[in-house]
Amino acid sequence: MPRLLPLVLIVATIAWTTEAQAQRRDPKIKLSAQKGLDWLAGEQHRQGYWEANQGQYRVAMTALAGNAMLCEGSTTTRGKYAKNISAAVDYLVDTSQSNGLIGYKHDYHYTYGHGFSMLFLSQVFGEEENAQRRERLKEVLTKAVQFCGEAQTPDGGWGYVSAKDGNNFDEGSTCVTQVQGLRACRNAGIPVPKEVVDRAVEYIRKCMAADGGVQYSIRGGGSRPPISAAAIACLFNSGEYENETAQKLMKYCEKSMSAAGGVNQMFGHWHYAHYYYAQVQYRLGDEKWEKYFQPIAKEILSKQSANGTWKEGHVGPVYTTAINCTILQIDNGFLPIYQR
């Protein structure tokens, strides 16, 4: 019996913390996320996928929407969205190719889908109770990590397609997507070569401009707030908190994503930027999180349609709704990749 005491204390602490967070949460925020997730559930195709405008980004949209549902606390076997998550997992697993790519080579910008799928499936893998399904997820993720390493460019980044398919073109946003997916896999117990992540972190460093922001690519393009916010989240995932690169990036992001530009949507790719910047702010502790989250949540809620969706941007409502629901639920603390 004494050996069980630490486990009992841990479970009690987690339950108390979750309950305390729920009590602090504005009911309007929880209701907003619920409406968004309900809309997503209704938009899922029979085969298990979601898609962006014009039928694009099926793999990426499926991973992002499924991830938003995981943030609510549902799993493949429990919770309101269990059937939706399970169907999404089945769809993504079925798209896994013999070379490890999750998705299809004819898909537009397939590395986005691959990276987001590694993130989503690795979170599911950690909670999967079915032994056969767990083994299949392990196989898919192991091959996905291998593909990711082979798709990396000589400079250490990734492009919209693999290095071979894209003549070694790379850019910051896809690089960040791959690194976070790799980190999520490592956290779930999937072997990830250290040198692949190290080269990617070095790529991010080389993309930094004099003002501390991350440029579009290693070839230049000027500092961009969304990629910079994603890069700092990526460095935090990799355990890089206090080094010079992280500090410079934080200063740039604090300036470029302040109240004027951050809340009122005065730069492009707002949802992408805050999907990552919310992760950064949450990791910095309650004081910074509350200061950041309250105005962002207010802005998000003000843009929600009556049916629960968000319609800004050119990618489509599945994308913006999945992103906003994730931001509103990050402090639920259910997903390891977002935890402090």
C-alpha positions in Angstrom: 0.0 0.0 0.0 2.7 2.6 0.8 4.0 2.2 -2.8 0.7 3.4 -4.1 0.7 6.6 -2.2 2.8 8.7 -4.6 0.6 7.7 -7.5 -2.5 8.6 -5.5 -1.0 12.0 -4.7 -0.1 12.6 -8.3 -3.6 11.7 -9.6 -5.2 13.9 -6.9 -2.9 16.8 -7.7 -3.7 16.6 -11.4 -7.4 16.4 -10.7 -7.3 19.4 -8.3 -5.2 21.4 -10.8 -7.6 20.7 -13.7 -10.6 21.5 -11.5 -9.0 24.8 -10.4 -8.3 25.8 -14.0 -11.9 25.0 -15.0 -13.2 27.2 -12.2 -11.0 30.1 -13.3 -12.0 29.8 -16.9 -14.7 32.2 -18.3 -17.7 30.1 -19.2 -18.0 32.0 -22.5 -14.5 30.7 -23.5 -15.4 27.1 -22.8 -18.8 27.5 -24.7 -17.0 29.1 -27.6 -14.6 26.2 -27.9 -17.4 23.8 -27.6 -19.4 25.4 -30.4 -16.3 25.4 -32.6 -15.6 21.7 -32.0 -19.3 20.8 -32.5 -19.1 22.5 -35.9 -15.9 20.7 -36.8 -17.5 17.4 -35.8 -20.4 18.1 -38.3 -17.9 18.9 -41.0 -15.9 15.7 -40.9 -16.2 13.6 -44.0 -17.4 10.0 -43.7 -13.9 8.8 -44.5 -12.6 10.6 -41.4 -10.9 13.7 -43.0 -11.4 17.4 -43.0 -10.3 19.7 -45.8 -9.6 23.4 -46.5 -11.0 25.5 -49.3 -11.1 23.8 -52.7 -10.5 20.4 -51.1 -6.9 21.2 -50.2 -4.7 20.2 -47.3 -6.8 17.2 -46.3 -4.0 15.6 -44.2 -3.0 18.9 -42.5 -6.6 19.8 -41.7 -7.4 16.4 -40.4 -4.5 16.5 -38.0 -5.2 20.1 -36.8 -8.9 19.4 -36.3 -8.2 16.1 -34.5 -5.7 17.9 -32.3 -8.2 20.5 -31.3 -10.5 17.7 -30.1 -7.8 16.1 -28.1 -7.3 19.5 -26.3 -10.9 19.1 -25.1 -9.9 15.9 -23.3 -11.5 13.4 -25.6 -9.4 10.4 -26.8 -10.0 7.6 -29.4 -12.1 5.7 -26.9 -13.4 8.3 -24.4 -15.2 11.6 -24.5 -17.6 13.5 -26.7 -15.4 13.5 -29.8 -14.0 9.9 -29.5 -15.6 8.7 -32.7 -14.3 11.8 -34.6 -10.8 11.4 -33.3 -10.8 7.7 -34.0 -11.9 8.3 -37.6 -9.2 10.9 -38.1 -6.5 8.6 -36.8 -7.7 5.8 -39.1 -7.7 8.2 -42.1 -4.1 9.4 -41.4 -2.8 5.9 -40.7 -4.3 4.8 -44.0 -2.5 7.6 -45.8 0.9 6.4 -44.5 3.1 5.5 -47.4 5.8 2.8 -47.6 8.5 5.5 -47.5 7.1 6.9 -44.3 5.3 10.0 -45.7 1.9 10.6 -44.0 0.0 11.8 -46.9 0.4 11.8 -50.7 3.1 13.2 -52.9 0.6 14.7 -55.2 -0.9 16.8 -52.3 -0.2 20.5 -52.3 2.6 21.3 -49.8 2.6 17.8 -48.3 5.2 18.4 -45.6 2.7 20.5 -43.6 0.4 17.5 -43.4 3.2 15.2 -42.5 4.5 17.4 -39.7 1.0 18.1 -38.2 0.2 14.4 -38.5 3.3 13.4 -36.5 2.2 15.9 -33.8 -1.4 14.6 -33.7 -0.7 10.9 -33.9 2.0 11.0 -31.3 -0.4 12.6 -28.8 -2.9 9.8 -29.6 -0.1 7.2 -29.3 0.5 8.1 -25.7 -3.1 7.5 -24.7 -3.9 4.5 -27.0 -5.2 1.5 -25.0 -5.7 -1.0 -27.8 -2.5 -3.0 -28.2 -2.9 -3.7 -31.9 -3.7 -0.1 -32.8 -0.9 1.2 -30.6 1.6 -1.0 -32.4 0.4 0.2 -35.7 0.7 3.8 -34.6 4.3 3.1 -33.4 5.1 1.7 -36.8 3.6 4.7 -38.7 5.4 7.2 -36.5 8.7 5.5 -36.6 8.6 5.5 -40.4 7.4 9.1 -40.4 10.4 10.2 -38.4 12.7 8.4 -40.8 11.0 10.1 -43.8 11.4 13.4 -42.1 15.1 13.0 -41.7 15.5 11.9 -45.3 13.4 14.9 -46.5 15.6 17.4 -44.7 17.7 19.7 -46.9 21.5 20.0 -46.6 21.0 23.4 -44.8 18.9 21.6 -42.1 15.5 22.9 -43.1 12.5 21.6 -44.9 10.4 22.9 -47.8 6.9 22.4 -48.9 8.0 19.0 -50.2 11.0 16.8 -49.5 14.5 18.0 -50.3 14.6 15.6 -53.2 11.3 16.6 -54.7 11.9 20.3 -54.1 15.5 20.7 -55.3 16.7 21.4 -51.7 14.4 24.4 -51.3 13.5 25.1 -47.6 11.7 27.7 -45.6 10.9 28.5 -42.0 7.3 27.6 -41.5 7.6 24.0 -42.8 10.8 23.6 -40.8 9.0 24.5 -37.6 6.2 22.1 -38.3 8.6 19.2 -38.8 10.6 20.0 -35.6 7.5 20.2 -33.4 6.3 16.9 -34.9 9.6 15.3 -34.3 9.7 16.6 -30.7 6.2 15.3 -30.1 7.3 11.9 -31.4 10.4 11.8 -29.1 8.2 12.8 -26.1 5.9 9.8 -26.9 8.9 7.4 -27.0 9.5 7.2 -30.7 13.3 7.3 -31.5 14.3 10.6 -33.1 17.9 11.1 -34.3 19.4 14.0 -32.3 21.3 15.3 -35.2 18.2 15.9 -37.3 16.7 18.2 -34.6 20.1 19.8 -34.0 20.5 20.7 -37.6 17.0 22.1 -37.7 17.6 24.3 -34.7 20.8 25.6 -36.3 18.8 26.3 -39.5 16.5 28.5 -37.4 19.5 30.3 -36.0 20.8 31.0 -39.5 17.5 32.4 -40.6 17.6 35.1 -37.9 17.9 38.7 -39.1 19.7 41.5 -37.2 16.4 42.6 -35.5 16.1 39.1 -33.9 13.2 37.9 -36.1 13.3 34.8 -38.3 13.2 35.4 -42.0 11.2 33.5 -44.6 14.2 31.2 -45.4 17.9 31.0 -45.0 18.2 32.9 -48.2 16.5 36.0 -46.7 13.0 37.5 -47.1 12.9 39.7 -44.1 11.8 39.0 -40.5 8.2 37.7 -40.2 6.3 37.7 -37.0 4.3 34.4 -37.6 7.5 32.4 -38.4 9.3 34.0 -35.5 6.5 33.1 -33.1 6.6 29.5 -34.5 10.4 29.4 -34.2 10.4 30.3 -30.5 7.8 27.7 -29.8 10.0 25.2 -31.7 13.0 26.2 -29.6 11.0 25.8 -26.4 9.9 22.3 -27.5 13.6 21.5 -28.1 14.6 22.6 -24.5 16.1 25.9 -25.7 14.8 28.5 -23.2 17.7 30.6 -22.0 20.2 30.7 -24.8 21.0 33.8 -26.9 18.9 32.8 -29.9 15.8 32.2 -27.7 16.2 35.5 -25.9 16.6 37.5 -29.1 13.5 35.8 -30.6 11.5 36.5 -27.5 12.3 40.2 -27.6 11.4 40.4 -31.3 8.1 38.5 -30.7 7.2 40.7 -27.7 7.6 43.8 -29.8 6.1 42.5 -33.1 3.1 40.7 -31.5 2.2 43.3 -28.9 -1.3 44.5 -28.3 -1.4 46.6 -31.5 -0.3 44.0 -33.9 -1.1 40.9 -32.0 -4.7 41.4 -30.9 -6.1 43.5 -33.7 -4.8 41.3 -36.5 -2.6 43.9 -38.2 -0.3 41.4 -39.8 -0.8 38.4 -42.1 -1.2 34.8 -41.0 -2.6 35.8 -37.6 -4.0 32.5 -36.7 -0.8 30.6 -37.5 1.2 33.1 -35.5 -1.0 32.8 -32.4 -1.3 29.1 -32.6 2.4 29.0 -31.8 2.7 32.2 -29.7 0.0 30.9 -27.4 2.1 27.9 -26.7 5.1 30.1 -25.8 3.1 32.3 -23.5 1.5 29.4 -21.7 4.9 27.9 -21.0 6.1 31.2 -19.5 3.7 30.8 -16.5 0.4 32.0 -15.2 1.2 35.7 -15.0 2.3 36.1 -18.6 -0.3 33.7 -19.8 -3.2 35.6 -18.3 -1.9 38.9 -19.6 -1.7 37.4 -23.1 -4.7 35.2 -23.1 -7.5 37.5 -21.9 -7.2 40.0 -24.9 -6.6 37.2 -27.4 -9.5 35.2 -26.2 -11.7 38.3 -26.3 -10.6 38.9 -29.9 -11.2 35.3 -30.9 -14.7 35.2 -29.4 -15.7 38.5 -31.1 -15.0 36.9 -34.5 -17.0 33.7 -34.0 -20.0 33.1 -36.3 -23.3 32.0 -34.9 -22.8 28.4 -36.1 -19.6 28.1 -34.1 -17.0 28.6 -36.9 -14.5 31.3 -37.7 -14.2 32.4 -41.3 -11.2 34.7 -41.6 -8.4 34.0 -43.9 -8.0 32.3 -47.3 -7.4 28.7 -46.1 -10.9 28.1 -44.9 -13.1 27.8 -41.8 -11.8 24.3 -40.8 -8.3 25.8 -40.4 -9.3 28.9 -38.4 -11.8 27.0 -36.3 -9.3 24.3 -35.4 -6.6 26.8 -34.6 -8.9 29.0 -32.5 -10.3 26.1 -30.6 -6.7 24.9 -29.8 -5.7 28.3 -28.5 -8.8 28.5 -26.3 -8.1 25.1 -24.8 -4.3 25.0 -24.4 -4.5 25.6 -20.7 -6.6 22.5 -20.3 -3.3 20.8 -20.1 -4.3 17.5 -21.8 -1.7 17.4 -24.6 1.9 16.7 -23.5 3.4 18.8 -26.3 1.7 21.9 -24.9 2.3 21.3 -21.2 4.6 23.3 -19.1 
